[in-house]
């Protein structure tokens, strides 16, 4: 499986494209991540225009199975975070097949 860009590679790429210092771009990426976490925690959703949205969701309690023993276990309710890819990004990456 091919590996994606590292944070350093992404920072360098953006710095070259935008003609900005690496430190400025790295600081921007850190601030973006910080705002995304805070807003998702506070409002339940954070939109990255053109890319997608982080959404906070509740999972209900449910019955599951211990994979080693097959014994039924109770799984507690919990809050999870999901990333929903924007339609434009999804279509650009994996275009729908024509019928």
PyMOL commands that set and color helices and strands:
alter all, ss='L'
color gray80, all
select helices_A, chain A and resi 7-18+22-43+87-93
alter helices_A, ss='H'
color red, helices_A
select strands_A, chain A and resi 45-48+52-59+62-65+72-75+78-85
alter strands_A, ss='S'
color yellow, strands_A
deselect
rebuild
show_as cartoon
